[in-house]
Structures are given as C-alpha cells and as structure tokens.
Amino acid sequence: MITALERQQNGTITLTITVPWVSVAKTKESVITELAREIELPGFRKGKVPRKIAEEKLDTTKVYEDVIQKILPQAYAEAVKQHELHPIIVPKVEMVEAKEGSNWIIKAHTCEKPKLTLGDYRQAIKMVKATKQNKIWTPADAAKAPKAEEEAKAKQMTLGELLDTLLTVVTCKIPDILIEAEVNRSLSDLIDQTKKLGLGVDQYLSSTGRTAESVRHEYAENSRRTLTLEFAIEAIADTESIFVSDDDIETAIKTAKTEDERTALAKERYYLASILRRQKTLDFLAAV
C-alpha cells in the first residue's frame, strides 16, 4: 500500500491511499466466499451451492460494497499509523478510482487537534474581575436590584463573561473540516426537531426569518467559538495540572437520580471524566 499526505492551510489533512489490486482481489475473493455460503437454491443445502453457480447469483454491487467496507478501515488505519497522525474526527472518504484489475485509489480527509496559543488568561480574568468590583452602584442600578446581595452578585464574574474573556487571549485556527462536521451535525439535529414539530425545514426557517445560508453561517460561527473554548479549556487543564480522579468519577455516578442513570454513567466513564475535568477547570478559573 502506498500513501501520500497533504496538509492544507485550512487545517484539513488529506491522505491519498493506493491499494494494490492484488490486495483488492484477495479481499474480493474472501467476500465472495462468505456471501456464497449464504446462497440457497433448490436441490442444494445452504452453503453447498457450487461456487460458480453461487457467484452468478450474487449481487455485484453488494460484493463491492462489502469489499470496500473491509478495505477502507484497514487501509486508513495503516495510513494513519504510517504518518503518525492523531485524527480527532471520523474521516470523510472518497473513492477516486476503483476499477476491476487496477489499483484502487482512496482519499481520506481528516484533521488533528489544532495548535493553540494561550495568552495570559489569569491576568485577563483578574482585570475583568477588578473592573466589575470597581463598578459604581448607581441609584438606577439600586432601583433594578435594591438588595445588597443583588449588588454583590452583579459584581461577580459570570460564566459567559469568563468564556468571553478566554476568547480574547486564545489564538486557535479550527480546521474547516471539523467545523463542517459540527455544522452538519447541528443541521441534522435541526431537521429532527422540525420533524417533531410537524414542520418542514423551509417552513421553520421562514417562520424564524432565516435562510438555509444564514443558519449554516450561524452554526459555523457557533461551532468555531465552542470548539475554540473546548480546546482552550483542555489546554488550561493541562497547563494547570487539573485532573479527575477515580473518586471524582465515582462520586458523580452516585449522584445520579436513578439506577438506570448510574448504569449509563458507569458505561461512559471517559466521557464523564472529560465533563468533570472541564468543570473543575472552569471552577479553577472562576477562583483566579
């Protein structure tokens, strides 16, 4: 197998994989053998139909679909290992050439975690906090929130302000292919939601005064912001040595309201750990 790697400026990594026909033919032979065992014809027991007769009954499209499903994962995994990549999304795959008797050419588009530069987030947070603490409480403010505790609350840094502050000191170029994947996921969720409402997507967009193009742009900007914050918080957790212990995970699981919820959380320990680490990091930043 021959592979070539191309890194694009937009962060997308393209792997061009050439699979020798001899490997394709071997896989095809294996697939035909497996499918032929399932052929049932009058006068023959299942799995005992002569190979030549069985082949004639096979769906060629099905054969090649199975061949592709067997070849692609292995070829991609080998290419990733060969180039020492660490992809963070499922690859977008295209068959460039898949002719009988010729080498197959496959392109797989993916990306790795983007490079991120953290500015002085501690100082930035302290400056915002100082600005809020030094805010003069006017009569107009008192009319809106006359209680002392409301005044104190207004001077505290909100989560939204904390995240906005982080964005001012973080430099991170999110790969286009990653944003595209997030936008497509959000659009898929939108379609599901509109179906539940008994509306078509066009009807929903019309009722909200938006267009498909504006929604896609909106989702892209939201994805860029969300992903930047996720990578930033992870980088800060690494920098500040913030980790989640087994005890933290067990405590979180025990707080579930039902046994089913506890079972579900126990099965998703890695995901749960990532959520807990993110929260611990935000708590740390809020206390800076």
LINKAZI-V89778 format. One record per backbone hydrogen bond with DSSP energy under -0.5 kcal/mol. CO is the residue of the C=O (numbers start at 1). NH is the residue of the N-H. Records with the same first field share a line. If there is no record, write none. Layout:
BEGIN
CO->NH, NH
END
This chain:
BEGIN
2->18
4->16
6->8, 14
8->11
10->176
12->8, 14
13->15, 110
14->6, 16
15->17, 108
16->4
17->19, 106
18->2, 20
19->104
20->23, 24
21->25
22->26
23->27
24->28
25->29
26->30
27->31
28->32
29->33
30->34
31->35
32->36
33->37
35->38
36->39
39->47
41->44
45->48
50->54
51->55
52->56
53->57
54->57, 58
55->58
58->60
59->63
60->64
61->65
62->66
63->67
64->68
65->69
66->70
67->71
68->72
69->73
70->74
71->75
72->76
73->77
74->78
75->79
76->80
77->81
78->82
79->83
80->85
81->84
86->113
91->93
92->109
94->96, 107
97->105
99->102
104->19
105->96, 97
106->17
107->94
108->15, 110
109->92
110->13
111->88, 89
115->173
116->118
117->119, 171
119->121
120->124
121->125
122->126
123->127
124->128
125->129
126->130
127->131
128->132
129->133
130->134
132->135
136->138
138->142
139->143
140->144
141->145
147->151
148->152
149->153
150->154
151->155
153->156
158->162
159->163
160->164
161->165
162->166
163->167
164->168
165->168, 169
166->169
169->119
170->172
171->117
172->174
175->178, 179
176->180
177->181
178->182
179->183
180->184
181->185
182->186
183->187
184->188
185->189
186->190
187->191
188->192
189->193
190->194
191->195
192->196
193->197
194->199
195->198
200->204
201->205
202->206
203->207
204->208
205->210
206->209
211->215
212->216
213->217
214->218
215->219
216->220
217->221
218->222
219->223
220->224
221->225
222->226
223->227
224->228
225->229
226->230
227->231
228->232
229->233
230->234
231->235
232->236
233->237
234->238
235->239
236->240
237->242
238->241
241->243
245->249
246->250
247->251
248->252
249->253
250->254
251->255
253->256
258->262
259->263
260->264
261->265
262->266
263->267
264->268
265->268
266->269
268->272
269->273
270->274
271->275
272->276
273->277
274->278
275->279
276->280
277->281
278->282
279->283
280->284
281->285
282->286
283->287
285->288
END
